[in-house]
């Protein structure tokens, strides 16, 4: 939403100033690039990166505009910009962000075929875009290093709360209800989807002493919730005789345990789980002896309660909000943090710029043969494919997914653009929707991200 609002604000300001079509495109795409490139979560660090990114974008855009009439020089310069953009990641997250600014600004100059006499208007559009994004970021809910993890943890807690609620309903119903079971499975899938978000965030950002064990504790809660769900659904599917009082009592106690776990004022506190066990059970030795399935659920409840005790309090996980001590590079354009060997990472940081530049040179040659006026898209693809890859297999897999996403995105983007025709407001809404999908889609589904990127580019071409 911040990316969409930032681009919309930039376009609104430029429209109010009476900017023509080309500066509007520059302003909108610069705002999108700014939202993409800023990886810092501390407001001060964001301002520093924005302050350095604005002149760098202006310089790169000016260089591209000056070289547009000279295709050969523009291609060679684009290769140099590509090398520097990848090499900049050696200087940490900010160097990577600045490399993205420089690369995307040069690409923008080739995309709009900028000329030197247009630089004053284009430069003003860039500054308006930076100002609009900065204003939106700091007025519409700034994201901080303490706030983002809390939101992710809150999402995990809400999904777990929903699972426990549906689980208690399934047990209390005492029969195989297909609707409840499907709902429970859907909520379990949502819980599974939230865990990689937390792990990816902690892998991309600085990790302090209080959060380095958090992924392990989150995973333990996830596994315990999965096991308890399977056992309760299996117990619910066991038919109960009308006169089987022991079975009904066992299910009632199990539902009470699950509800008590769900309604704890602080998830995972030792005193709450112990009180729950004493109130509902009288201790493990006094567990009900119903069917073969229901008693087996109680150890799973205890396992989940123990996992929650290790996880910590709801709403404020241990370590969130404390100053980081171990920097970690973001995954966009950087080597994933799988190897902590400094020499290995240094070799990778030295080797990859040459690999990307060589691939970009081949892409320039192939792109020029296919389309002399749109060769720069081949360079962008070569640059993006190498992002976040370590091995040849990852490059091949990333390439295949990008290819599939591009083909589908071309059909999707041009199809939608043809439907709206020359309707400016409708096309603008379509662009913003594609931008939202681009940022909202998880980075692991790069084929889906590519669909929105290609559709956005196709709409811009219209």
C-alpha positions in Angstrom: 0.0 0.0 0.0 2.9 2.4 0.7 4.3 1.7 -2.8 0.9 2.3 -4.4 0.2 5.4 -2.4 3.6 6.8 -3.1 3.3 6.4 -6.8 -0.3 7.8 -6.7 0.8 10.8 -4.8 3.7 11.5 -7.2 1.3 11.2 -10.2 -1.2 13.5 -8.5 1.3 16.2 -7.8 2.7 16.0 -11.3 -0.7 16.1 -12.8 -1.6 19.2 -10.7 1.6 20.8 -12.0 0.5 20.1 -15.6 3.3 17.7 -16.4 3.1 16.0 -19.8 3.0 12.3 -20.4 6.8 11.5 -20.3 7.5 13.2 -16.9 4.4 11.4 -15.5 5.9 8.1 -16.5 9.2 9.1 -15.0 7.6 10.2 -11.8 5.5 7.1 -11.4 8.3 4.6 -12.1 10.8 6.5 -9.9 8.3 6.3 -7.0 7.9 2.6 -7.6 11.7 2.1 -7.8 12.1 4.1 -4.5 9.6 1.8 -2.8 11.5 -1.2 -4.2 15.0 -0.1 -3.3 14.7 1.1 0.3 15.4 -1.9 2.5 16.2 0.0 5.7 13.6 -0.1 8.5 15.1 2.7 10.7 13.6 6.0 9.6 17.0 7.8 9.9 18.6 5.2 7.7 15.8 5.5 5.2 16.3 9.3 5.0 20.0 8.8 4.4 19.4 6.3 1.6 16.8 8.5 0.0 19.2 11.5 0.3 21.9 9.6 -1.5 19.5 7.9 -4.0 18.0 11.2 -5.4 21.3 12.7 -6.8 22.4 9.2 -8.0 19.2 8.7 -9.9 19.4 12.2 -11.4 23.0 11.5 -12.5 22.2 8.1 -14.0 19.1 9.5 -15.7 21.1 12.4 -17.2 23.8 10.0 -18.4 21.3 7.8 -20.1 19.5 10.8 -21.7 22.8 12.2 -23.1 23.8 8.8 -24.5 20.3 7.9 -26.0 21.2 9.3 -29.5 24.3 7.0 -29.5 23.1 3.4 -29.2 26.5 1.8 -29.0 27.7 4.1 -26.2 24.4 3.6 -24.4 24.7 -0.1 -24.5 28.3 -0.1 -23.3 27.4 2.4 -20.5 24.5 0.2 -19.5 26.9 -2.7 -19.1 29.1 -0.6 -16.9 26.1 0.5 -14.8 25.0 -3.1 -14.4 28.5 -4.1 -13.2 28.6 -1.2 -10.6 25.0 -1.9 -9.5 25.9 -5.6 -8.6 29.3 -4.7 -7.3 27.8 -2.1 -4.9 26.3 -4.9 -2.7 29.8 -5.4 -1.3 29.2 -2.2 0.7 26.1 -3.6 2.5 22.4 -3.0 2.2 22.8 0.7 1.4 25.2 0.0 -1.3 22.8 -2.5 -2.8 19.9 0.0 -2.6 22.0 2.7 -4.3 22.9 0.2 -7.0 19.2 -0.4 -7.7 18.6 3.4 -8.0 21.4 3.8 -10.5 20.4 0.8 -12.6 16.7 1.6 -12.7 17.3 5.3 -13.6 19.5 4.3 -16.5 16.9 1.8 -17.6 14.2 4.5 -17.4 16.1 6.8 -19.6 16.3 4.1 -22.3 12.6 3.2 -21.8 11.3 6.7 -22.5 14.1 7.5 -25.0 15.0 10.6 -22.9 16.8 13.5 -24.6 19.1 16.1 -23.1 16.6 18.9 -23.6 14.1 17.0 -21.5 16.4 16.8 -18.4 15.0 19.7 -16.5 11.4 18.4 -16.5 12.5 14.8 -16.0 14.8 15.8 -13.1 11.9 17.7 -11.5 9.7 14.6 -11.9 12.3 12.5 -10.1 12.5 15.0 -7.2 8.7 15.1 -6.9 8.6 11.3 -6.8 11.2 11.2 -4.0 9.4 13.8 -2.1 6.0 12.1 -2.5 7.3 8.7 -1.4 9.1 10.2 1.6 5.9 12.0 2.6 3.8 8.9 2.3 6.2 6.7 4.1 6.4 9.0 7.1 2.7 10.0 7.2 0.9 6.8 6.4 2.2 4.4 9.0 6.0 4.2 8.9 7.5 0.7 9.3 10.2 0.3 11.9 12.5 -2.5 13.0 10.4 -3.0 16.1 7.0 -2.6 14.4 7.4 -5.0 11.4 8.3 -8.1 13.5 5.5 -7.3 15.9 3.0 -7.2 13.0 4.3 -10.5 11.7 4.2 -12.1 15.1 0.6 -10.7 15.6 -0.4 -12.4 12.3 1.0 -15.7 13.5 -0.8 -15.4 16.9 -4.1 -14.6 15.2 -3.9 -17.6 12.9 -3.0 -19.8 15.8 -5.9 -18.4 17.8 -8.3 -19.2 14.9 -7.0 -22.8 14.7 -7.5 -23.4 18.4 -11.1 -22.0 18.1 -12.0 -24.3 15.2 -10.2 -27.2 16.9 -12.3 -26.8 20.0 -15.5 -26.6 17.9 -14.6 -29.8 16.0 -14.0 -31.7 19.3 -17.1 -30.3 20.9 -19.3 -31.2 17.9 -18.4 -34.9 18.4 -18.9 -35.8 14.8 -17.2 -35.6 11.4 -18.3 -32.2 10.1 -16.8 -31.7 6.7 -17.3 -27.9 6.8 -15.5 -27.5 10.1 -12.6 -29.7 9.0 -12.1 -27.8 5.7 -12.1 -24.5 7.7 -9.6 -25.9 10.1 -7.4 -27.1 7.2 -7.6 -23.7 5.6 -6.6 -21.9 8.8 -3.7 -24.4 9.3 -2.5 -23.6 5.8 -2.6 -19.9 6.7 -0.5 -20.6 9.8 2.1 -22.4 7.7 2.2 -19.5 5.2 3.0 -17.0 8.0 6.0 -18.9 9.3 8.2 -18.3 6.2 7.4 -14.6 6.3 8.9 -14.4 9.8 11.9 -16.5 8.9 12.5 -14.5 5.7 12.3 -11.3 7.6 14.8 -12.4 10.3 17.0 -13.7 7.6 17.0 -10.5 5.6 17.4 -8.1 8.6 19.8 -7.8 11.5 19.3 -10.5 14.1 19.9 -9.8 17.8 20.5 -12.1 20.6 16.9 -12.3 21.5 15.6 -13.2 18.1 18.1 -15.6 16.7 16.3 -18.5 18.3 12.8 -17.2 17.4 12.5 -19.2 14.1 13.2 -22.4 15.9 10.5 -21.6 18.6 8.0 -20.6 15.9 8.7 -23.8 14.0 8.2 -25.8 17.2 4.8 -24.2 17.7 3.8 -24.8 14.1 4.7 -28.5 14.3 2.8 -28.9 17.6 -0.3 -27.2 16.2 -0.1 -29.4 13.1 0.1 -32.6 15.3 -2.7 -31.5 17.6 -4.9 -30.7 14.6 -4.3 -34.1 13.0 -5.1 -35.9 16.3 -8.2 -33.9 17.1 -9.7 -34.4 13.6 -8.9 -38.1 13.8 -10.7 -38.2 17.2 -13.7 -36.3 15.9 -14.1 -38.8 13.1 -14.5 -41.6 15.6 -18.2 -42.4 16.0 -19.5 -42.0 19.6 -22.3 -44.1 21.0 -25.1 -42.3 22.7 -24.6 -44.1 26.0 -20.8 -43.7 26.0 -20.5 -41.2 28.8 -16.7 -41.7 29.2 -16.1 -40.8 25.6 -18.2 -37.7 25.8 -16.5 -36.6 29.0 -13.1 -37.1 27.5 -14.1 -34.9 24.5 -15.5 -32.2 26.8 -12.3 -32.1 28.7 -10.2 -31.9 25.6 -12.3 -29.0 24.3 -11.9 -27.3 27.6 -8.1 -27.7 27.5 -8.0 -26.3 23.9 -10.2 -23.3 24.9 -8.2 -22.7 28.0 -5.0 -22.6 25.9 -6.7 -20.3 23.4 -7.9 -17.9 26.1 -4.7 -17.6 28.1 -4.1 -13.9 28.8 -0.5 -14.4 27.9 0.3 -17.2 25.5 2.7 -19.7 26.9 3.1 -18.5 30.4 4.0 -21.4 32.7 1.5 -20.6 35.4 -1.4 -20.4 33.0 -0.7 -23.8 31.5 -0.1 -25.4 34.8 -3.4 -23.9 36.2 -5.2 -25.1 33.1 -3.8 -28.7 33.5 -4.7 -28.8 37.2 -8.2 -27.3 36.6 -9.2 -29.5 33.7 -7.2 -32.7 34.4 -5.9 -32.9 37.9 -2.5 -33.9 36.4 -1.4 -36.3 33.7 -2.3 -39.3 35.7 -5.9 -38.4 35.9 -6.5 -37.9 32.2 -9.8 -39.4 30.9 -9.8 -42.9 29.4 -12.2 -42.5 26.5 -11.6 -43.9 23.1 -8.2 -44.8 21.7 -7.9 -41.4 19.9 -9.0 -38.8 22.5 -6.5 -39.5 25.2 -3.7 -39.2 22.6 -4.7 -35.6 22.1 -3.8 -34.5 25.6 0.0 -35.0 25.2 -0.2 -32.9 22.0 -2.0 -30.2 24.0 0.9 -30.3 26.5 3.4 -30.1 23.7 1.8 -27.0 22.2 1.6 -25.4 25.6 5.3 -26.1 26.2 6.2 -24.7 22.8 4.2 -21.5 23.5 6.1 -21.1 26.8 9.4 -21.1 24.9 8.0 -18.7 22.3 7.2 -16.0 24.8 4.5 -13.4 25.3 2.0 -12.5 22.6 2.5 -9.1 21.0 6.1 -8.6 22.2 8.4 -11.5 21.4 11.7 -11.5 23.2 14.4 -9.4 21.6 12.1 -7.4 19.2 12.9 -3.7 19.4 16.4 -4.2 20.7 19.4 -2.8 18.7 20.8 -5.3 16.2 24.3 -6.4 16.5 24.8 -8.7 13.5 24.1 -7.1 10.0 22.6 -9.3 7.4 22.2 -8.4 3.7 18.7 -8.3 2.0 17.9 -11.0 -0.5 17.1 -8.6 -3.3 20.3 -8.5 -5.3 22.4 -10.1 -2.5 23.7 -13.5 -1.8 21.3 -15.4 0.6 22.9 -15.8 4.0 23.6 -19.5 3.9 27.4 -19.3 4.3 28.9 -17.2 7.1 32.4 -17.7 5.7 33.6 -14.1 5.0 36.1 -15.3 2.3 33.4 -17.3 0.5 31.0 -14.3 0.5 33.8 -12.1 -0.8 34.5 -14.4 -3.6 30.8 -14.6 -4.5 30.6 -10.8 -4.4 33.5 -10.5 -6.8 32.5 -13.2 -9.1 28.8 -12.3 -9.6 29.3 -8.8 -11.1 31.4 -10.3 -13.8 28.8 -13.1 -14.4 26.0 -10.6 -14.6 27.9 -8.2 -16.9 28.8 -11.1 -19.2 25.3 -12.3 -19.3 24.1 -8.7 -19.9 26.5 -8.3 -22.8 25.1 -11.5 -24.4 21.6 -10.2 -23.7 22.5 -6.9 -25.5 23.6 -8.7 -28.6 20.6 -11.0 -28.6 18.2 -8.2 -27.7 19.5 -6.0 -30.5 19.0 -8.8 -33.1 15.4 -9.3 -31.9 14.5 -5.6 -31.5 17.0 -2.8 -31.9 14.8 -0.4 -30.0 13.9 -2.6 -27.0 17.2 -4.3 -26.3 17.4 -2.9 -22.8 14.6 -5.3 -21.6 17.0 -8.2 -22.2 19.6 -6.5 -20.0 17.0 -6.1 -17.2 16.0 -9.8 -17.5 19.7 -10.9 -17.2 20.2 -8.7 -14.2 17.0 -9.8 -12.4 17.6 -13.5 -13.0 20.9 -13.4 -11.2 19.4 -11.7 -8.2 19.5 -13.8 -5.0 21.1 -16.9 -6.7 24.1 -18.8 -5.6 24.4 -21.9 -7.9 23.9 -22.8 -11.5 20.8 -24.8 -10.6 19.2 -21.7 -9.0 20.0 -19.6 -12.0 18.3 -22.1 -14.3 15.3 -22.5 -12.1 15.0 -18.7 -11.7 15.3 -18.3 -15.5 12.5 -20.8 -16.2 10.2 -19.2 -13.7 10.9 -15.7 -15.1 10.3 -17.0 -18.6 7.0 -18.5 -17.7 6.0 -15.3 -15.8 7.0 -13.1 -18.6 5.0 -15.0 -21.2 1.9 -15.0 -19.1 2.5 -11.3 -18.1 2.6 -10.2 -21.7 -0.7 -11.8 -22.5 -2.2 -10.6 -19.2 -0.9 -7.0 -19.4 -1.6 -6.4 -23.1 -5.0 -8.0 -22.8 -6.0 -5.8 -19.9 -4.6 -2.7 -21.6 -6.5 -3.5 -24.8 -9.7 -3.8 -22.8 -9.4 -0.4 -21.2 -8.2 1.1 -24.5 -7.3 4.8 -24.3 -9.1 5.4 -21.0 -6.5 7.2 -18.9 -8.1 6.8 -15.5 -8.8 3.1 -16.1 -5.2 2.5 -17.3 -3.9 4.3 -14.2 -5.9 2.1 -11.9 -4.7 -0.9 -13.8 -1.1 0.2 -13.3 -1.6 0.7 -9.6 -3.2 -2.7 -9.2 -0.3 -4.4 -11.0 2.1 -2.5 -8.7 0.2 -3.7 -5.7 0.4 -7.3 -6.9 4.1 -6.9 -7.6 4.9 -5.9 -4.0 2.2 -8.1 -2.3 3.1 -11.4 -4.0 5.7 -13.4 -2.0 9.2 -13.2 -3.4 9.4 -17.0 -3.5 6.7 -17.1 -6.2 8.9 -15.2 -8.7 6.8 -16.3 -11.6 3.8 -14.5 -10.1 5.9 -11.4 -9.4 7.1 -11.5 -13.0 3.5 -11.6 -14.3 2.7 -8.3 -12.5 6.0 -6.7 -13.5 5.5 -7.6 -17.1 1.9 -6.6 -17.1 2.9 -3.2 -15.5 5.5 -2.7 -18.2 3.0 -3.6 -20.9 0.5 -1.1 -19.6 3.2 1.6 -19.5 4.1 0.8 -23.1 0.5 1.4 -24.0 
